[in-house]
């Protein structure tokens, strides 16, 4: 075996190891972000810096639904914005007061100067942040964007095409065990 062949072989092994590592990382992140749905949790991309330095813009938070009476001061909770019911807000819980079947909450973003006062039925649901996945929300936002979805569909097709071209153009190797040439079947002694 020549030195060139040995370097090529080493390079192929390195590329394979890096490829498997990247694939494992992608699968692990996908499971961490999407897997919670299987146990009743949800994941959200953080769009503002109101919880910095605890949670950064572009992080994904995984939230499990709880009853308001289960929430504790210091929990990071996700709730409907009192000013815009279509928006979700994730802030730290400062006060909880339950009166006549209503949970009155006071929350504040770690980076904010003001608090939010809101209420929810004591039998209602809010979210408690279980964990965060740094920066992955930026990837999710890109994929949901204009060119991102197309790229996600196009990338596997291009990679498969490159693989097939390489496979077709690579010369066949007729090596047996330990680099010795294989004997054709019709030349074998009986």
Residue frames as qw, qx, qy, qz and C-alpha x, y, z in Angstrom:
[[0.000, 0.891, 0.455, 0.000, 0.00, 0.00, 0.00],
 [0.414, 0.451, -0.022, 0.790, 1.37, 3.38, -0.94],
 [0.183, -0.234, -0.439, 0.848, 1.57, 6.36, 1.39],
 [0.284, -0.051, -0.238, -0.928, -1.07, 8.10, -0.71],
 [0.578, -0.285, -0.683, -0.344, -3.49, 5.22, -0.25],
 [0.459, -0.303, -0.675, 0.492, -2.82, 5.15, 3.50],
 [0.002, -0.137, -0.193, 0.972, -3.54, 8.89, 3.80],
 [0.437, -0.135, -0.450, -0.767, -6.73, 8.50, 1.76],
 [0.575, -0.308, -0.757, -0.024, -7.85, 5.64, 3.98],
 [0.313, -0.280, -0.532, 0.735, -7.14, 7.66, 7.14],
 [0.160, 0.030, -0.073, -0.984, -8.98, 10.64, 5.69],
 [0.524, -0.247, -0.616, -0.535, -12.03, 8.50, 4.87],
 [0.518, -0.353, -0.724, 0.287, -12.07, 7.14, 8.43],
 [0.154, -0.206, -0.321, 0.911, -11.82, 10.65, 9.90],
 [0.327, -0.077, -0.301, -0.893, -14.64, 11.87, 7.66],
 [0.566, -0.307, -0.724, -0.245, -16.77, 8.88, 8.68],
 [0.414, -0.330, -0.634, 0.564, -16.12, 9.51, 12.40],
 [0.030, 0.148, 0.111, -0.982, -16.93, 13.21, 12.07],
 [0.416, -0.156, -0.533, -0.720, -20.04, 12.37, 10.02],
 [0.550, -0.374, -0.746, 0.009, -21.32, 9.93, 12.65],
 [0.290, -0.285, -0.480, 0.778, -20.55, 12.41, 15.44],
 [0.187, 0.038, -0.116, -0.975, -22.48, 15.16, 13.67],
 [0.518, -0.247, -0.654, -0.492, -25.38, 12.78, 12.97],
 [0.492, -0.353, -0.724, 0.330, -25.43, 11.75, 16.63],
 [0.118, -0.205, -0.281, 0.930, -25.41, 15.37, 17.74],
 [0.340, -0.078, -0.348, -0.871, -28.28, 16.24, 15.39],
 [0.570, -0.319, -0.723, -0.224, -30.34, 13.25, 16.57],
 [0.410, -0.304, -0.625, 0.591, -29.61, 14.08, 20.22],
 [0.050, 0.130, 0.107, -0.985, -30.65, 17.71, 19.82],
 [0.452, -0.165, -0.518, -0.707, -33.77, 16.72, 17.90],
 [0.551, -0.348, -0.757, 0.053, -34.74, 14.26, 20.64],
 [0.276, -0.278, -0.484, 0.783, -34.13, 16.86, 23.35],
 [0.170, 0.121, -0.057, -0.976, -36.26, 19.45, 21.52],
 [0.579, -0.041, -0.457, -0.675, -39.02, 17.26, 20.07],
 [0.428, -0.057, -0.891, 0.142, -38.97, 14.27, 22.42],
 [0.095, 0.078, 0.599, -0.792, -40.73, 16.12, 25.25],
 [0.562, 0.012, -0.238, -0.792, -43.95, 16.06, 23.22],
 [0.598, -0.045, -0.791, -0.118, -44.11, 12.33, 23.95],
 [0.373, -0.278, -0.732, 0.497, -44.37, 13.04, 27.70],
 [0.103, -0.835, -0.540, -0.003, -46.75, 15.98, 27.43],
 [0.317, -0.632, 0.021, 0.706, -44.18, 18.80, 27.43],
 [0.525, 0.808, 0.229, 0.133, -43.71, 21.43, 24.73],
 [0.583, -0.219, 0.117, 0.774, -40.75, 23.33, 23.36],
 [0.197, 0.950, 0.238, -0.036, -40.65, 27.03, 22.50],
 [0.601, 0.299, -0.007, 0.742, -38.04, 29.28, 20.92],
 [0.288, -0.727, -0.277, 0.558, -37.18, 32.32, 23.05],
 [0.438, 0.695, 0.327, 0.466, -37.55, 35.49, 20.98],
 [0.046, -0.916, 0.085, -0.389, -36.37, 38.18, 23.41],
 [0.506, 0.301, -0.586, 0.557, -33.60, 38.77, 25.92],
 [0.467, -0.652, 0.034, -0.596, -35.88, 39.45, 28.89],
 [0.905, -0.420, 0.015, -0.061, -34.57, 36.39, 30.77],
 [0.663, 0.480, -0.376, 0.435, -30.86, 36.94, 30.13],
 [0.206, 0.560, -0.780, -0.188, -28.42, 35.73, 31.38],
 [0.603, -0.074, 0.742, -0.283, -30.47, 32.65, 32.42],
 [0.631, 0.438, 0.629, 0.122, -32.16, 32.11, 29.05],
 [0.156, -0.401, 0.349, 0.832, -30.83, 33.74, 25.88],
 [0.600, 0.554, -0.036, -0.575, -32.54, 34.86, 22.70],
 [0.571, 0.457, -0.625, -0.273, -32.55, 31.88, 20.35],
 [0.124, -0.191, 0.934, -0.276, -32.59, 29.23, 23.09],
 [0.598, -0.256, -0.600, -0.466, -35.29, 26.57, 23.13],
 [0.308, -0.263, 0.662, -0.631, -37.08, 26.06, 26.44],
 [0.427, -0.192, -0.857, -0.215, -38.88, 22.82, 27.20],
 [0.355, -0.226, 0.309, -0.853, -41.99, 23.51, 29.25],
 [0.223, -0.249, -0.942, 0.015, -44.20, 21.08, 31.16],
 [0.385, -0.525, -0.280, -0.705, -47.81, 22.03, 31.90],
 [0.274, -0.155, -0.775, 0.548, -48.66, 22.45, 35.60],
 [0.242, -0.810, -0.520, -0.122, -51.56, 23.74, 37.68],
 [0.088, 0.775, -0.154, 0.606, -50.95, 27.28, 38.97],
 [0.684, -0.678, 0.130, -0.238, -51.11, 26.00, 42.57],
 [0.942, -0.082, 0.042, 0.321, -47.99, 23.86, 41.84],
 [0.465, 0.692, -0.111, 0.541, -45.91, 26.87, 40.82],
 [0.649, -0.573, -0.215, 0.452, -43.28, 28.04, 43.32],
 [0.014, 0.981, -0.127, -0.149, -41.59, 31.40, 43.71],
 [0.298, -0.619, 0.636, 0.352, -38.40, 31.34, 41.65],
 [0.652, 0.266, 0.686, 0.183, -39.81, 28.97, 38.98],
 [0.083, 0.303, -0.430, -0.846, -39.45, 30.12, 35.40],
 [0.457, 0.432, 0.740, -0.240, -42.96, 29.87, 33.96],
 [0.030, 0.067, 0.580, 0.811, -44.55, 30.31, 30.55],
 [0.194, 0.573, 0.661, -0.444, -47.93, 32.02, 30.37],
 [0.303, 0.690, 0.496, 0.431, -50.17, 33.98, 28.00],
 [0.239, 0.107, -0.087, 0.961, -49.22, 37.65, 27.81],
 [0.049, 0.588, 0.632, -0.502, -51.83, 39.69, 29.74],
 [0.183, 0.602, -0.076, -0.774, -51.74, 42.42, 27.02],
 [0.530, 0.416, -0.521, -0.524, -51.73, 40.10, 23.98],
 [0.822, -0.141, 0.453, -0.315, -53.38, 36.71, 24.49],
 [0.878, 0.459, -0.132, -0.039, -51.76, 35.31, 21.30],
 [0.351, 0.674, -0.558, 0.332, -48.24, 35.73, 22.74],
 [0.865, -0.388, -0.282, 0.149, -46.51, 33.49, 25.26],
 [0.004, 0.839, -0.393, 0.376, -44.13, 34.95, 27.82],
 [0.859, -0.150, -0.407, 0.272, -41.48, 33.09, 29.81],
 [0.007, -0.715, 0.329, -0.617, -40.48, 34.90, 33.03],
 [0.344, 0.031, -0.805, 0.483, -39.53, 34.14, 36.63],
 [0.471, -0.666, -0.516, -0.261, -42.35, 33.86, 39.17],
 [0.134, 0.398, -0.422, 0.803, -42.04, 36.46, 41.99],
 [0.349, -0.034, 0.579, -0.736, -45.35, 36.08, 43.85],
 [0.343, -0.242, -0.825, -0.379, -48.32, 33.71, 43.89],
 [0.276, 0.036, 0.540, -0.794, -51.57, 34.44, 45.70],
 [0.221, -0.257, -0.862, -0.377, -54.59, 32.14, 45.38],
 [0.248, 0.190, 0.474, -0.824, -57.96, 33.65, 46.29],
 [0.625, 0.396, 0.352, -0.574, -61.47, 32.38, 45.44],
 [0.815, 0.314, 0.477, 0.098, -60.33, 29.95, 42.74],
 [0.502, 0.845, -0.060, 0.177, -58.04, 32.46, 41.01],
 [0.769, -0.272, 0.031, 0.578, -54.25, 32.41, 41.07],
 [0.143, 0.989, -0.047, -0.007, -52.86, 35.96, 41.03],
 [0.854, -0.013, 0.089, 0.513, -49.28, 35.88, 39.72],
 [0.027, 0.960, -0.206, -0.189, -46.47, 38.41, 39.64],
 [0.884, 0.102, 0.217, 0.402, -43.62, 37.64, 37.25],
 [0.022, 0.928, -0.242, -0.283, -40.54, 39.46, 36.04],
 [0.836, 0.470, -0.159, 0.235, -37.95, 38.81, 33.38],
 [0.754, -0.396, -0.069, 0.519, -34.45, 38.55, 34.87],
 [0.435, 0.081, 0.185, 0.877, -33.26, 41.38, 32.59],
 [0.085, -0.704, -0.443, -0.548, -36.40, 43.52, 32.98],
 [0.072, 0.185, -0.413, 0.889, -37.02, 46.43, 35.35],
 [0.555, -0.123, 0.093, -0.817, -40.78, 45.93, 35.62],
 [0.276, 0.037, 0.941, -0.190, -43.07, 43.11, 36.72],
 [0.416, -0.160, -0.582, -0.680, -46.20, 41.67, 35.11],
 [0.384, 0.040, 0.694, -0.608, -49.35, 41.07, 37.12],
 [0.531, 0.051, -0.601, -0.595, -51.72, 38.49, 35.72],
 [0.570, -0.126, 0.648, -0.489, -54.16, 35.88, 36.89],
 [0.454, 0.102, -0.797, -0.385, -55.35, 32.48, 35.84],
 [0.824, -0.336, -0.105, -0.445, -58.01, 30.16, 37.16],
 [0.426, -0.545, 0.699, -0.182, -56.60, 27.94, 39.93],
 [0.822, 0.110, 0.556, -0.058, -57.81, 24.96, 37.90],
 [0.583, 0.785, -0.148, -0.147, -56.13, 26.32, 34.73],
 [0.905, -0.013, 0.129, 0.405, -52.70, 25.46, 33.34],
 [0.094, 0.934, -0.319, -0.127, -49.39, 27.29, 33.01],
 [0.881, 0.324, -0.273, 0.210, -46.00, 26.01, 31.91],
 [0.548, -0.762, 0.308, 0.154, -42.91, 25.43, 34.06],
 [0.501, 0.708, -0.497, -0.036, -39.57, 25.48, 32.23],
 [0.967, -0.234, 0.080, 0.069, -37.83, 22.12, 32.65],
 [0.632, -0.333, 0.338, 0.613, -34.62, 22.89, 30.74],
 [0.363, 0.846, -0.097, -0.377, -33.21, 24.96, 27.90],
 [0.815, 0.149, 0.354, 0.434, -31.27, 24.02, 24.80],
 [0.160, -0.699, 0.135, 0.684, -28.86, 26.84, 23.86],
 [0.039, 0.479, -0.478, -0.735, -28.99, 28.42, 20.37],
 [0.259, 0.181, 0.912, 0.262, -31.10, 25.69, 18.72],
 [0.278, 0.732, 0.503, -0.366, -34.05, 28.05, 18.38],
 [0.105, 0.681, -0.337, -0.641, -32.03, 30.04, 15.85],
 [0.074, -0.124, 0.904, 0.403, -31.78, 26.91, 13.71],
 [0.208, 0.499, 0.832, -0.125, -35.52, 26.21, 14.12],
 [0.203, 0.777, 0.182, -0.567, -36.35, 29.80, 13.17],
 [0.049, 0.498, -0.610, -0.614, -34.15, 29.52, 10.08],
 [0.129, 0.109, 0.959, 0.229, -35.79, 26.26, 9.04],
 [0.203, 0.660, 0.673, -0.265, -39.25, 27.80, 9.44],
 [0.059, 0.669, -0.115, -0.732, -38.14, 30.79, 7.35],
 [0.626, 0.632, -0.104, -0.444, -38.36, 31.30, 3.61],
 [0.543, 0.570, -0.608, -0.106, -35.25, 29.50, 2.39],
 [0.283, -0.435, 0.797, -0.308, -34.72, 27.24, 5.38],
 [0.794, 0.129, 0.486, -0.343, -37.47, 24.76, 4.64],
 [0.755, 0.615, -0.178, -0.139, -36.32, 24.45, 1.04],
 [0.180, 0.670, -0.702, 0.160, -32.73, 23.91, 2.21],
 [0.540, -0.256, 0.728, -0.336, -33.81, 21.17, 4.62],
 [0.860, 0.339, 0.308, -0.223, -35.48, 19.35, 1.73],
 [0.614, 0.739, -0.276, -0.020, -32.70, 20.03, -0.78],
 [0.153, -0.719, 0.667, -0.123, -29.69, 19.16, 1.42],
 [0.706, -0.152, 0.687, -0.085, -30.39, 15.40, 1.77],
 [0.795, 0.569, 0.207, -0.049, -31.05, 15.14, -1.98],
 [0.330, 0.854, -0.396, 0.069, -27.74, 16.86, -2.80],
 [0.359, -0.574, 0.723, -0.134, -25.81, 14.72, -0.28],
 [0.817, 0.115, 0.558, -0.091, -27.35, 11.53, -1.64],
 [0.682, 0.731, -0.010, -0.014, -26.47, 12.64, -5.18],
 [0.078, 0.809, -0.575, 0.091, -22.85, 13.32, -4.20],
 [0.605, -0.325, 0.714, -0.136, -22.64, 9.94, -2.49],
 [0.843, 0.359, 0.395, -0.070, -23.98, 8.16, -5.57],
 [0.511, 0.826, -0.238, 0.022, -21.61, 9.99, -7.94],
 [0.158, -0.690, 0.696, -0.119, -18.63, 9.08, -5.75],
 [0.731, -0.097, 0.658, -0.156, -19.82, 5.48, -5.50],
 [0.809, 0.547, 0.210, -0.054, -20.20, 5.19, -9.27],
 [0.430, 0.838, -0.319, 0.110, -16.84, 6.82, -10.11],
 [0.428, -0.648, 0.623, -0.089, -14.76, 5.06, -7.48],
 [0.527, 0.353, -0.748, -0.198, -12.82, 2.15, -8.97],
 [0.917, -0.292, -0.133, -0.238, -13.83, -1.27, -7.71],
 [0.155, -0.638, 0.733, -0.178, -11.46, -2.87, -5.27],
 [0.915, 0.057, -0.359, -0.175, -10.77, -6.55, -5.80],
 [0.114, 0.516, -0.737, 0.421, -8.93, -7.21, -2.61],
 [0.746, -0.303, -0.589, -0.064, -9.34, -10.18, -0.36],
 [0.683, -0.703, -0.143, 0.135, -8.18, -10.54, 3.19],
 [0.534, -0.647, 0.185, 0.512, -5.28, -8.25, 4.19],
 [0.190, 0.785, -0.279, -0.520, -4.98, -6.66, 0.77],
 [0.317, -0.181, 0.857, 0.365, -4.25, -9.90, -1.11],
 [0.442, 0.170, -0.426, -0.771, -6.04, -10.21, -4.44],
 [0.746, 0.069, 0.523, -0.408, -9.05, -12.50, -4.48],
 [0.170, -0.129, 0.877, 0.431, -8.87, -15.47, -6.76],
 [0.577, 0.093, -0.287, -0.759, -11.61, -15.71, -9.35],
 [0.787, -0.099, 0.463, -0.395, -13.99, -18.59, -8.66],
 [0.909, 0.393, -0.059, -0.126, -13.23, -20.41, -11.91],
 [0.442, 0.633, -0.586, 0.246, -9.47, -20.53, -11.08],
 [0.545, -0.513, 0.532, -0.395, -9.95, -22.29, -7.73],
 [0.293, 0.223, -0.928, -0.057, -8.69, -25.81, -7.33],
 [0.769, -0.299, -0.207, -0.526, -11.24, -28.41, -6.37]]
